[in-house]
Amino acid sequence: MTALTFLGATGTVTGSKFLIDHDDARTMVDCGLYQGERKWRRLNWAPPPVRASSVQNVVLTHAHLDHCGYLPALVREGFTGPVWCTEGTAALAAIVLRDSARLLERDADDARQGGWSKHDPPLPLYTSADAERAISLLRPITYDTPVMLAPDLEVLLTRAGHILGSASALLRAGEARVLFSGDLGRPQHELLLPRADPPASDVVVVESTYGDRAHPPTDPAHPVLAQAIRETIGRGGSVLIPAFAIDRTELVIHALRQLMERGDIPSVPVYLDSPMALAALEVYRNPGLAGELRPDTPQPPLDWSGLRLARSAEESKALNNPGRPCIIVSASGMASGGRVIHHLRWMLPHRRNTIVLTGYQAVGTRGRDLHDGARALKMMGGYVPVRAQVVTDDGFSVHSDAGEVIDWLRRLPTPPVTVYVVHGEPPSARALAELITDELGWCAVVPRLGERVRLS
């Protein structure tokens, strides 16, 4: 028998984990951390949803934390098998996992020193040593090349166009075929080659991050961002752009360069302040991965003399009082952690400054609170007033909206038996399932956490 179990990304937009049982082989597709609301984050600390040593293989669709960030915990609990992914995902996942372990260790140490943990001593979810063991298991494979995971079980990765290395994963288990979309990119990406058409599959597991909405028309001039920068610099303020360290940062830098070179925004210093984003930038610049980039992407990509790199903690702290108007790009993109928190603490109380949100903000994050009009944010044990201007530029999203997901599904060579809609807040998942049924006439289901379904 072949079965699929939904171990994460159901009822929420993070924590992707799916389990395929086929004969004696057990494969997990994605192994992500929960983010956002506390009720979900607490699941990261629960016992593994499956005995880790019973899993023979893991397949990663891409390197974002909500798709790969639980891997060191799985390794700590006994997983020792290979982790299959593209070369780009392997390079970026190493960065993400090391950064995640470092932050978890730091948070545990802060809790110990501050005495605010219920545990004695407080321990991280996983350590840097766990992350290194997980990284050692990464096994890069190429797009469109089937790889045998076990007798009568193979995986095929196709281009998803979401971030560098992102893929959709087709697993063939005996006579059953199940396709995991991963995070689907839009039909066009400013830097990367577009997503591929999906291969034939009996079952599709599809993301629904934007399943209840349509993106505004794409405008490479980014009028919202450009206007916010002009107005902010004009009143002597600075602009802070929280951006995901992987891909979003690269897109923001690309846009700022174009805006400045066209004269659409004033020429002011642009700082990149995120250790993980700095490391990811080097991966995007790697000549060995140039085959993932659009032919018209400048070579080397993102090599801009106007970009200033804040590598040290001292350089980062100096940006809290830069002495002149500037633009700061810093992680994390939802303001849930990282150096951006310190910049928010200093910049939010002043009306001359502007915060530009550039992507999806999950429920329970500071970014979502800012998006929803919060007048104060809690950080570092206290509250900071929100007096700075807050704007959102939706032109940076690299997630397909509802119509773009439908277009991708429509390109399946044959209709699937069932489409399972995951990786979305409940209204988004329900809306996309209804749209699939109404427009395509297919059976579309929003599964429950822990639900197990038979594939053959």
N, C-alpha and C positions, 0 to 999 in steps of 0.2 A: 504494500500500500504506500501511496505517496500523500503526504499531508502538509498543510501550511498552517503555521501558528503565528498569530499577531502578538508579538511581545512588546511592542512600543509603537509610537506615532499613531495611536488611535485615541481619539478624543482630544488631541492636542497636536501642535505643529512641530514637536521635537521628540527626541528619544527613539529614532528609527531602529527597530530590531524586528527581523522576521526569520522564522525558522522553517526550513524544509527538511522533513523526515522522508527518506526514501530507502526502503529495505533497511540495511544496517548503517546507512550513511546519514549523518546529521550535519546540515550546513546552515549557518546563520548569514543572512544578507543584511548588511549594515549592523553597526554595534555602537549606537550613539547615546550621548548623554541627554537627559532631560534638562531643559532650561525654562526660565519664566517663573510661573507661579510655584509657591512653596510646595503645594500638594503634589506637583509633578516632580520637583527637584528631590523631594524626599524618597522617591522611588529609586534614585541613583544609589541610595544607601541600603535599600532592601536586599535580601539575599538574591543572587542571580536568578532570573526567571527560568533558567534551565541549568542542569548540572554542567558546569563549564568543561569538565574533562570528557563529557560525552559528545561535544561538538568537534567534528573532524576538520571542518573548513569554515573560514569566514570570507565573505565577498564584500568589498566596500565599493559603493557607487561613487563616493567622492570624499573629500577631506574635511568638510565642515564638522565642527565638534558634535553637532546633534546627529551625525551619521557615523563618526569613528571614535568619539571621545570616551566611550565605555570600554574600549578594547583593553587598556591596561588592567582594568578591574577584572575582566574576564580572564586575562592571563594570570593575574594574582590568584584567582580561584581555581586554576588548573588547566586552562586551555593552552595547548602547545602546538596546534596545527598551523598550516600556512594561512596567510591572509592575502587573498588575491585582489589585485587592483591594477589600475593603469600606472605607468611610470610617473605621470604628473601627480596622481593621487599619492603615490608612495613618497615622493619628495615633499609634498605639502603636509601629508599626515604626520610625518616625522616632526615637522615644526609645530603643528597643532598639539600633538601629544606631549611633547617636551614642555611647551608653554602651559598646558593644562596642569601637568604634574607640578610644575614650579608654583603655580598659583594656589593649588590645593595645599601644598606643603606650607606655603607662606600663610594661608588662612588658618591652618591648624596651629602654626607657631604663634600667630597673632592672638588666637583664642586662648592659647596656653598662657601667654604673657598677660593678656587682659583679664583672664579668669572668668570669661563669660560662657564657657562651654560646660555642659552637663557631664562631660566625660573627662576622666583623669587618667592618663593625659589625653587630650584631643588628638585624633589621628586623621590624616588625610584619606580621602577615598582611595587614592593610590599614590605611589611614590614615583620619583624620577627613575628609580631602578625598575619598577614595573613598566614604566613607559618605554624604557630602553629595550626590555625584553619583548614588548609588543612590536616595537619598530623592527627588531631583528627578524620577525616573522613575516614582514611584508614581502610579497612575491609579485613583482611587476609583470604584467602581460600586455599584449598589444590589442588595440581595437580590432574587432571583426575577425578574431582568430579563436576558434573553439579550444577550450582547455578541459581535459578530463580531470575531474576532482575525485572520482571513484568509479568503479565499474558501473557503466550505464548511467553516469551522472556527469554532465558537462556544463560549463558556463561560457557564455559569449557576451563580451562587453561591446556596446555600441556608443557612439558619441552622443552626449546629452546636451552639450553647449551651455552648461550652467556656470562652471568655473573651470580653470585649467585641470585637465585630467578627469573631469566628471563623465560618468557613464550611466547608461541604462544596462541592467543585467538580465540576460535571458538564461534561465536554468532549464535544461532538459533532463528530466528524471524519468527514465524509462520512456513510456509513451506520453507522459505529461510534460507540458511546457508552460512555464510561468515567467512573465516578464515584469521586472521591477523598474519603474520609470526612474527611480532616484529623484533628485530635484531636476526638473526639466527647464532648460534654458528657453529663451524666447527665440523666434525665428532668426533674429539678427543680434549679434553681440559686437560691441565696438572693437574688441580685440581678438576674439576667438572665432574659430570656424563654427558654423551653425550646427545644431543638433542633426542627427541622422534620422531617417525614417525608421519606425519601429519594425522589428522582425515579427513574423507570424508567431502567435502564442494562443494557447487555449484560455489562459487566465492572465489578467493584467492587474498589477498593483500600482496604482497611480497616485501621485501627490496632489494635494488640493489647497496649497498655501493661499492662493488667490482664487479659489474655486467659486467664489460668489461675487466676483467683480471683474471689470475690464480695466486694463491700464489706459491712462490717457495717451493720446497719440505721441509717439516718440519725437522729440525735438532735440537734435544734437546741439542746439544753441543753449539749452538749459536756461530758459528765461527766468525761472523762479530763483535758481542759484545765482545767476548773474545779477539780477536786481537786488537780491539780498546782500550780495557782496558790495555792490556799488553804494547802496544806502548806508551800510555799516561802516565802510571805510570813510564815507563822506562825513559821518558824525564822529569820526575818531575812534571807532571801536574795532574789535577783532572778530573774526568768524571762526567758530569751532564746528568741524564736521566729524561727528562720530561715524566711523566707517568700519565695516567688517574687515579684518586684517587680510583676508584672502578674497581677491577679485574685486570687491567693492572699492577697496583702497586704490587698486590699479585703475579702475574706471574713473574714479574721482580725480586722480592725478591727470589722467588723459584729458578729461574735460577741462580742468583748470588750465592746463597748458594751452589748449585750443582757444579758450576764452581770452586768455591773456595775450596770446599771439595775434588774435584778431582785434584786440583793443576793446573787447566787450566788457572787461573789468580792469580796474587799475593794476599797475604793476607793483605788487607788494610781496614781501617774503612769504613763501609757502613752506611750511614745516611738516614733515612726516614724523610723527612721534608715537611709535609702537614697535617694540622689539620684534614681535611676531610679524607685523606688516613689513618691516625691513627685510626680514629673512624671506618672506614670501615674494617680495619684489625681486629678489635675486633669482628665485625659481622661474618667475615669468621672463626674466632676462636670459635664462639659460639657453644657449644655442641648441643644445640637444633636444629641447622641447619646442623648437620653432615650428615644427610641423603641426602644432595645435593652433597656431596663430593665423589670422587672416592674411592673405598675400599682401594687402595694402598696409599692414601694420608696420610702422617704422622699425628699422633694425639698427642697433639693438632696441628692443621695445622699452618704452618708458624711461629712456635715457635723456633726461631734461636737466639742463644746467641750472634752471630756476628753482629746482627742488632742493631744499635743505633737510638733511637727515639728522634728527635728534637721537643720537645713539645712547648717550649716557643718562643716568638719572639726574645728574646736575644740569645737563642741557634741557631735559624735560621740565625741571622745576623752574628754570629761567623763563620758560614760555608762559608761566602763570602771570608774569609781569614783564611783557616783552618790550615795553618802552615806546612802541610804535605800532600802528595798525598792521595786522598780519592775518594769515589764514593758517589754521592748524588742523591737520587731518590726523585723527587718533582713534584707537580702538578701545573698547569694543563698540560695534555698530548699534547695539541696543542699550549702550551705557550701563551694562550689567557688571562691568569690571574693567580693569586695566587702567592705563594712564589717563584715559579720558575723564575718569572720575575726578581726578585732581583738577583738571582744567575746568570742568563744570563747577566745581566748588568755588573757584576763583572768578569765573566769568558770569555765572548766572545772576548774581546780585546786581549787575550793572546794566542799565538800559541801553548803553551804547553798543553792547555786544549782540551777536546773533548766533544761534545754534541752528544748524541745517541738518535735518534728519534725511537720510538718503535711502531708506529701505524699510522692509517689514519690521514692525516693532511688536514683539510678542507680549501677550497679556502678562502682567506681573513684573515687567522690566521698567527701568527709569525712562527708557526711550518711549515706551508706550504712555507712561504718565505725562511726559512732556508733550507728546502728540495729542493727548486728550485734554490738554490745557491745565495741568497741575500748577498751582501757585507756589508750591514748595516741594522740594525733593529731600528724602531722607538719605543721608550718606555719612559715613564715618561717625556714626553714633549720634548725629544731630540732624537738624533740618536746615536747608539752604533755600532762601527765597528765590523764586523765579521771576526776575524782572527783565532779563534779556529777551529779545525777540526770538521766537521759535517758528521756523518754517519747515515745510516738507517738500522735497523735490522727488517726485515719484518717477522721474525719468531714468533712474539708475537701476531699477529692478531687473534682475536676471532670472526671475521666476516667471514661468508662463502664467498668463491669466486664464480665466475659464475658457474663453474662446480659443486660445492658443493650445490649451490641453486637448480640446475637442478636435482641433485641426490635426494634432499629432496622432490621436487615437484613430481618426478617420483614415490615416495612411497605413494602418495595419492591413496586410494583404488579405486577411479573412477576418470576419467578426469573431471575437473571443466568446467563450461560453459565459464568463463572468468577469466583471471589472470590480475590483475592491478599491474603495476610495479611502486614502489614509493621509497622514501628514498634513492635517489642517485643523483649525478650530472647528467645533461641531457645526456652526452655521455654514462655513465654507464647504466642508465635506458633504453635508446634506444637499447643498445647492448644486454642487458639481455632479453628485450621483443622480439627482433629478434631471439635470441638463443632459447627461449621457443617455438616460432612458428616453427623454423626450426627443432629442435630436438624432440619436443614432439607433434607437430602438433596442438597445442592449440591456441585459441584466446588470445593474450597478448596485452595489451594496456598501454600506458603511459598517465595517466590522467593529466588534467590541474588543477591548483589551483582553488578551488571553484567549480569544476565540480560536478554535481549531477547525479547519475545513479540509475535506478530502479533495484531492486533486485527481485521483484515479481510483 
